[in-house]
Amino acid sequence: MSADSETPRAHASEHRSQVRDKKVLKFFNTGKGVEESEREKIFERFYRSDSSRARTSTGGYGLGLSIAKTIADAHRIKIQVESEYGSWICFVLTL
């Protein structure tokens, strides 16, 4: 059995809704998820959930979510994360 056939396929989706005068966008993705203790930390610059990983193994610097939060804050958009560790992650933007 190859490594690809043992790895569950990721699934991403988007959901739009409106609650009173606010618009809500949810971006859902299956995968590793984030532990509850790390949910606010993931928006910090250079934060990496697994500090033992070298940048070359994951391909990032830990800046993407920090940049997303900075942009969201500048436009008065609330960005939150919901997750079940080991199963899924959902980013919720409230405009």
N, C-alpha and C positions, 0 to 999 in steps of 0.2 A: 504494500500500500504506500503510495507516495505521500509526502508531507502535505501537499495541497489537498488531497482527499480526506486527510485527518483534521484539517482546519475548518471550523464552521464558516460558512459564507456570511459576510457582513451584509447588513441591510440598512439603507438610509432612507429616510422619508421626511417630508415637510408637512406641517399642518398649520392652516391659517384660521383664525377666528376673531370675533370681536366681543368684548365684554364691556358693556356700557359704552363709554366713549374711548376706550382703549382697544388697540389692535394687538393681537398676540400671534407671534410666529414661533412655532416649535420645530426644531431640527433634531430628529431622532436617529440614532445609529446603534446598531448592535455591535458588540465587541467587548473589550475589557471593562469599560466603565471606570468610575472613579470612586474611591472610598469616601465615606461621609466626612472623615477628618481632613480630607484634602480638597473639598469642594470649593472653598473660597481661595485657597492657596493657588489653584491652577490659573488664576487670573494675574498672578504676580509675575513680573519680568524675570526671565531666566529660570522659572520654577520647572522642575522636571519631577514627575511623580515617582520615578524609579531612579534615584541618584546613582545607582551602580551602573546604569547604562551610559555608554560613551555616545557622544553626539553622532558619531559615524554609524552606529548600529540602528538609530531611529531616524536619522536625517533631519533633526531639528535643533534649534537653539533655545526653545522655551519662550519664544516671543509672540507667537501667533495669537494666543488667547489674551495676552496683555494688550496687544495692539487692538484686537476686537473690542475689548472693554473700554479702552481709551476713546475709540471712535463712538461707541455706544454712549458713553458718558457725555461726550461733546454734543451729542444730539438728543440728550435727555431720554435715552432709551435704557430701560432696565434690562440687564442680562443676568440670567441665573442658570444654574445647572442642576439637573435632577439625574440621579443615576442609581442603578443597582449594580454594585461591583461584581464583575465577572460576567455580566449579561448585557447591559445597555447603558447609554448615556443620552440625555436630552438637553439641548440648550434652548432656553425660553427667553424670547425677546418681547418685552412689552413696550409698545409705542404709544 
